[in-house]
């Protein structure tokens, strides 16, 4: 879980009791290869990760942790933001759902439209269009479902 990564990055930054800009950028890093291990926060900021960042920012504000001005600004930006809901991320289709839904929808629409027009010999263009629309919806649903799975399991 990336909560452990965030904590490890904070502990590494606090070894010298000073957080510089580079260390702060690593702590709040959103770098997250698809289905890979994130560098720190990753593409999804959970409530637990947000709480850790808010605690760090509170320490910086109170002076218990010294930080460069750019580091404090980087941490403040994330601390003042809002955590994300896992369910909302799933419903949006994760990061790949935005690409897969229209792509698979277009491919499905073209494929089913062609099949509807070609298989039903002498079918009207309207019949091909209706079957193509069904293919578009089915393809978009498949793309969204794959994105939702990725949104559910991606950290």
C-alpha positions as CSV (number, residue, x, y, z in Angstrom):
1,X,0.0,0.0,0.0
2,X,1.3,3.5,-0.8
3,X,0.7,4.7,2.8
4,X,3.9,2.8,3.6
5,X,5.7,4.5,0.8
6,X,4.6,8.0,1.9
7,X,5.8,7.3,5.4
8,X,9.1,5.9,4.2
9,X,9.6,9.0,2.0
10,X,8.8,11.3,4.9
11,X,11.2,9.4,7.3
12,X,14.0,9.6,4.6
13,X,13.4,13.3,4.3
14,X,13.4,13.9,8.0
15,X,16.8,12.1,8.6
16,X,18.6,15.5,8.5
17,X,15.6,17.3,10.2
18,X,15.2,19.4,7.0
19,X,12.9,18.9,4.0
20,X,14.1,20.4,0.8
21,X,12.2,20.9,-2.4
22,X,13.4,17.7,-4.0
23,X,12.4,15.6,-1.0
24,X,9.0,17.3,-0.8
25,X,8.4,16.5,-4.4
26,X,9.2,12.9,-3.8
27,X,6.9,12.7,-0.8
28,X,3.9,14.0,-2.8
29,X,4.9,12.3,-6.1
30,X,1.9,11.2,-8.2
31,X,4.2,9.1,-10.5
32,X,2.4,5.8,-10.8
33,X,3.0,3.4,-13.7
34,X,-0.2,1.6,-14.7
35,X,-0.5,-1.5,-12.4
36,X,3.0,-0.7,-11.1
37,X,4.2,0.3,-7.7
38,X,3.8,4.1,-7.2
39,X,6.8,6.3,-6.1
40,X,4.8,7.7,-3.2
41,X,1.2,8.9,-3.3
42,X,0.5,7.6,-6.8
43,X,-2.4,8.5,-9.0
44,X,-4.9,8.1,-6.1
45,X,-4.8,10.1,-2.9
46,X,-6.5,8.1,-0.2
47,X,-7.8,9.5,3.1
48,X,-5.0,7.8,5.0
49,X,-2.3,9.3,2.7
50,X,-3.9,12.7,2.9
51,X,-3.9,12.6,6.7
52,X,-0.2,11.8,6.8
53,X,0.6,14.7,4.5
54,X,-1.6,17.0,6.6
55,X,0.3,15.9,9.7
56,X,3.6,16.7,8.0
57,X,2.3,20.1,6.9
58,X,1.2,20.8,10.5
59,X,4.7,20.0,11.7
60,X,6.2,22.3,9.1
61,X,3.8,25.1,10.1
62,X,4.5,24.7,13.8
63,X,8.2,24.8,13.2
64,X,8.9,21.2,14.5
65,X,10.1,20.3,11.1
66,X,12.3,22.7,9.1
67,X,11.5,23.0,5.4
68,X,12.6,25.0,2.5
69,X,10.0,27.5,1.3
70,X,9.4,25.6,-1.9
71,X,9.1,22.3,0.0
72,X,6.5,23.9,2.4
73,X,4.5,25.2,-0.7
74,X,4.6,21.7,-2.3
75,X,3.4,20.0,0.9
76,X,0.8,22.7,1.6
77,X,-0.7,22.3,-1.9
78,X,-1.5,18.6,-1.3
79,X,-2.5,19.1,2.4
80,X,-5.0,21.8,1.4
81,X,-6.5,19.6,-1.3
82,X,-9.1,16.9,-0.8
83,X,-8.6,13.1,-0.6
84,X,-10.2,11.0,-3.3
85,X,-13.0,8.5,-2.8
86,X,-12.2,5.0,-4.0
87,X,-15.8,4.4,-5.1
88,X,-15.7,7.7,-7.1
89,X,-12.5,6.5,-8.8
90,X,-14.0,3.2,-9.6
91,X,-17.2,4.8,-11.1
92,X,-15.0,7.2,-13.2
93,X,-13.2,4.1,-14.6
94,X,-9.7,4.7,-13.2
95,X,-7.1,6.3,-15.3
96,X,-7.3,3.9,-18.2
97,X,-11.1,3.9,-18.4
98,X,-11.1,7.3,-19.9
99,X,-9.1,5.9,-22.9
100,X,-10.5,2.4,-23.1
101,X,-14.3,3.3,-23.0
102,X,-14.3,5.5,-26.2
103,X,-11.7,3.4,-28.0
104,X,-13.5,0.1,-27.4
105,X,-16.8,1.8,-28.0
106,X,-15.7,3.1,-31.4
107,X,-14.2,-0.2,-32.4
108,X,-17.3,-2.1,-31.2
109,X,-19.6,0.3,-33.0
110,X,-17.7,0.1,-36.3
111,X,-17.4,-3.7,-36.0
112,X,-21.0,-4.4,-35.1
113,X,-22.3,-1.8,-37.6
114,X,-20.3,-3.5,-40.4
115,X,-21.5,-6.9,-39.4
116,X,-25.1,-5.7,-39.1
117,X,-24.9,-4.3,-42.6
118,X,-23.0,-7.1,-44.2
119,X,-24.5,-10.2,-42.5
120,X,-28.1,-9.2,-43.1
121,X,-27.9,-9.1,-46.8
122,X,-29.9,-6.3,-48.2
123,X,-30.3,-4.7,-44.8
124,X,-30.9,-1.0,-44.8
125,X,-28.4,1.4,-43.5
126,X,-30.6,2.1,-40.6
127,X,-30.4,-1.5,-39.4
128,X,-26.6,-1.3,-39.6
129,X,-26.7,1.9,-37.7
130,X,-28.9,0.4,-34.9
131,X,-26.6,-2.6,-34.6
132,X,-23.6,-0.4,-34.7
133,X,-25.0,1.7,-31.8
134,X,-25.5,-1.5,-29.8
135,X,-21.8,-2.3,-30.6
136,X,-20.7,1.1,-29.5
137,X,-22.6,0.8,-26.1
138,X,-21.2,-2.7,-25.6
139,X,-17.7,-1.7,-26.4
140,X,-17.9,1.4,-24.2
141,X,-19.2,-0.7,-21.3
142,X,-16.4,-3.1,-21.7
143,X,-13.8,-0.3,-21.7
144,X,-15.4,1.3,-18.6
145,X,-15.5,-2.1,-16.8
146,X,-11.8,-2.6,-17.5
147,X,-11.1,0.9,-16.3
148,X,-13.2,0.3,-13.2
149,X,-11.2,-2.8,-12.3
150,X,-8.0,-0.8,-12.7
151,X,-9.5,1.9,-10.5
152,X,-10.4,-0.6,-7.9
153,X,-7.0,-2.3,-7.6
154,X,-4.5,0.5,-8.6
155,X,-3.0,2.3,-5.7
